């Protein structure tokens, strides 16, 4: 059965997206549910890319704004707490120094490339998802392996296990699986 084009427009206006599979959880839902829906939606978006779909997917700016809020809340405690970012960045730079001991000290002692590799996983206050043309390169150098960045996240999260119950770091540790899934959502939408 073919759906009338107006139905897509009405659904988009009411829900910020034309396909019900891509509805985000309401802002009143627990953060774990919001993260679960956000990750499911981005997984569906990745699956759609490069495949021919009979129906066009309409997504509003508000949908991406709401998605960015969920990502900020999960990783930066509403955008105000940069502990995970700083700890992960320091851990990654330290891991790179250990992995490449013969490299010049300045390469990994500065925050520049190492911290940028970590920062590309965060959306800071005022930042939104960025729309880019495939193969457009505005990122960190290719020398920095994404798997190494994510391994250093795991090390950072394990270090939070000893933190006091109820602290932000302990909350991050307790939701490590969610943190990993959110981190893997790209800030650049293709």
C-alpha positions as CSV (number, residue, x, y, z in Angstrom):
1,X,0.0,0.0,0.0
2,X,1.4,3.3,-1.0
3,X,1.4,6.1,1.5
4,X,0.3,9.6,0.3
5,X,3.1,12.2,0.4
6,X,1.1,14.4,2.7
7,X,1.2,11.7,5.3
8,X,5.0,11.9,5.4
9,X,4.8,15.7,5.9
10,X,2.2,15.5,8.6
11,X,4.1,12.8,10.5
12,X,7.3,14.8,10.2
13,X,5.6,18.0,11.5
14,X,4.2,16.1,14.5
15,X,7.2,13.9,15.3
16,X,10.3,15.7,13.7
17,X,10.8,12.6,11.5
18,X,8.7,10.9,8.8
19,X,9.3,7.3,9.7
20,X,8.0,6.0,13.1
21,X,11.1,3.7,13.4
22,X,13.2,6.9,13.8
23,X,11.1,8.4,16.6
24,X,13.3,9.5,19.5
25,X,12.2,8.8,23.1
26,X,10.4,11.7,24.7
27,X,12.5,14.1,26.8
28,X,10.6,13.0,29.9
29,X,11.8,9.4,29.5
30,X,14.8,8.1,31.5
31,X,18.2,8.8,30.0
32,X,18.8,5.1,29.4
33,X,15.7,4.9,27.3
34,X,16.6,8.1,25.4
35,X,20.1,6.7,24.7
36,X,18.6,3.4,23.5
37,X,16.3,5.1,21.0
38,X,19.0,7.5,19.9
39,X,21.4,4.6,19.1
40,X,18.6,2.7,17.4
41,X,17.8,5.7,15.2
42,X,21.3,6.3,14.1
43,X,21.8,2.6,13.4
44,X,18.7,2.8,11.1
45,X,20.1,6.0,9.5
46,X,23.4,4.2,8.7
47,X,21.5,1.2,7.2
48,X,19.5,3.6,5.0
49,X,22.6,5.3,3.6
50,X,23.6,3.9,0.3
51,X,20.5,1.8,-0.1
52,X,17.5,2.6,-2.2
53,X,14.4,3.2,-0.2
54,X,11.0,3.6,-1.8
55,X,10.1,6.4,0.6
56,X,12.1,9.5,1.4
57,X,13.0,10.1,5.0
58,X,12.3,13.6,6.3
59,X,14.1,14.7,9.5
60,X,13.7,18.1,11.0
61,X,16.4,20.3,12.6
62,X,14.5,19.8,15.9
63,X,15.1,16.1,15.7
64,X,18.8,16.6,15.4
65,X,18.7,19.2,18.2
66,X,17.0,16.7,20.5
67,X,19.5,14.0,19.5
68,X,22.4,16.3,20.3
69,X,20.9,17.0,23.7
70,X,20.7,13.3,24.5
71,X,24.4,12.9,23.4
72,X,25.5,15.9,25.5
73,X,23.5,14.7,28.5
74,X,25.0,11.2,28.3
75,X,28.7,12.2,27.9
76,X,28.9,15.7,29.5
77,X,26.2,15.7,32.1
78,X,24.1,18.2,30.1
79,X,27.2,19.8,28.7
80,X,28.5,21.1,32.0
81,X,30.9,18.3,33.1
82,X,34.0,17.7,31.1
83,X,35.6,15.1,33.5
84,X,35.2,12.2,31.0
85,X,36.5,14.3,28.1
86,X,39.6,15.4,30.1
87,X,40.3,11.9,31.6
88,X,39.8,10.2,28.3
89,X,42.0,12.7,26.5
90,X,44.8,12.4,29.1
91,X,44.5,8.6,29.0
92,X,44.7,8.5,25.2
93,X,47.7,10.8,25.0
94,X,49.5,8.6,27.7
95,X,48.6,5.4,25.8
96,X,50.1,6.9,22.6
97,X,53.3,7.8,24.4
98,X,53.6,4.2,25.5
99,X,52.7,2.8,22.1
100,X,55.0,5.1,20.2
101,X,58.0,5.6,22.6
102,X,60.4,6.7,19.9
103,X,58.2,9.5,18.6
104,X,59.0,13.1,19.5
105,X,57.8,13.9,23.0
106,X,55.9,17.0,21.7
107,X,53.7,14.9,19.4
108,X,51.8,13.3,22.3
109,X,52.5,15.7,25.1
110,X,50.3,18.4,23.6
111,X,46.6,18.0,23.7
112,X,46.2,18.9,20.1
113,X,45.9,15.8,18.0
114,X,45.3,13.4,20.9
115,X,42.6,15.5,22.5
116,X,41.0,16.2,19.0
117,X,40.7,12.5,18.4
118,X,38.7,12.2,21.7
119,X,36.8,15.5,21.2
120,X,35.3,14.5,17.9
121,X,33.1,12.1,19.9
122,X,31.5,14.9,22.0
123,X,29.0,17.6,21.2
124,X,29.6,20.6,23.3
125,X,27.2,23.4,24.3
126,X,26.1,25.2,21.2
127,X,27.3,22.4,18.9
128,X,25.0,20.4,16.7
129,X,25.4,17.5,14.3
130,X,27.2,18.5,11.2
131,X,26.1,17.5,7.7
132,X,28.9,16.7,5.4
133,X,29.4,15.3,1.9
134,X,30.8,11.8,2.0
135,X,34.6,11.7,1.8
136,X,34.8,15.3,2.9
137,X,37.8,15.4,5.3
138,X,37.8,17.9,8.1
139,X,38.8,15.4,10.8
140,X,41.9,14.4,12.7
141,X,44.8,12.9,10.9
142,X,44.5,9.4,9.6
143,X,47.5,8.3,11.8
144,X,45.3,8.2,14.9
145,X,43.5,4.9,14.9
146,X,39.9,5.0,16.0
147,X,40.3,1.6,17.7
148,X,43.1,3.0,19.9
149,X,40.9,6.0,20.8
150,X,38.0,3.6,21.8
151,X,40.4,1.3,23.7
152,X,41.5,4.3,25.8
153,X,37.9,5.0,26.6
154,X,37.5,1.5,28.0
155,X,40.6,2.0,30.1
156,X,39.2,5.4,31.4
157,X,35.8,3.9,32.2
158,X,37.4,1.0,34.1
159,X,39.2,3.5,36.2
160,X,35.9,5.0,37.3
161,X,34.8,1.7,39.0
162,X,36.5,2.8,42.3
163,X,34.7,6.2,42.4
164,X,32.1,6.9,45.1
165,X,28.6,5.7,44.3
166,X,26.5,8.6,43.2
167,X,29.4,10.6,41.7
168,X,29.3,11.5,38.1
169,X,32.3,9.3,37.3
170,X,30.6,6.3,39.0
171,X,27.4,7.0,37.0
172,X,29.5,6.9,33.8
173,X,31.0,3.6,34.9
174,X,27.6,2.1,35.7
175,X,26.4,3.1,32.2
176,X,29.6,2.1,30.3
177,X,27.6,0.2,27.7
178,X,25.4,3.2,26.9
179,X,28.5,5.5,26.9
180,X,30.2,3.3,24.3
181,X,27.1,3.3,22.1
182,X,26.7,7.1,22.3
183,X,30.4,7.6,21.6
184,X,30.1,5.6,18.4
185,X,27.4,8.0,17.0
186,X,29.2,10.2,14.6
187,X,28.9,14.0,15.0
188,X,29.2,14.3,11.2
189,X,26.1,13.1,9.4
190,X,26.6,11.9,5.8
